[in-house]
Amino acid sequence: MNSLAIALHALSAVIWVGGMFFAHQVLRPVAVAQFEPPQRLKLWVGVFKRFFPWVWLTVLLLPLSGYWMIFKLFGGMASVGLYVHIMQGLGWVMILLYMHLYFGPFRRLKDAVITEQWPEAGKHLNQIRQIVGTNLLIGLVVIAVAAGGRYF
């Protein structure tokens, strides 16, 4: 069971952080260069509708698998290193940012695209871009801490 928790934890991090990296650093610049705002905004709504269910899954699996490992593999919170506490804290910040993104700017983006309010939709997409950029940076730090934290 411990190996399953470790695998689910790692795969969940790869899916979420890797997806953000791809969207922010690869898809976004191509979409800006290739599409006019109405097409680009519709594209992003479609991309998010496909990606966000995966993020919800990772938002569930990361804490569940992380706490499983802390309490079943490492012997509890008092037994883990500072790096695990840092991962946990930053992970919760990422989850809260994602929930804000999903229930705030993403909901408003979808509504603005449906009603073809392109400038308003663009404003919400920019908010999403900023939140994703922040979460991506935090996620990369968490991965670096996870990979090397015990050696610091």
Secondary structure by P-SEA (a helix, b strand, c coil): caaaaaaaaaaaaaaaaaaaaaaaccaaaaaaacccaaaaaaaaaaaaaacaaaaaaaaaaaaaaaaaaacccccccccccaaaaaaaaaaaaaaaaaaaaaacaaaaaaaaaaacaaaaaaaaaaaaaaaaaaaaaaaaaaaaaaaccccc
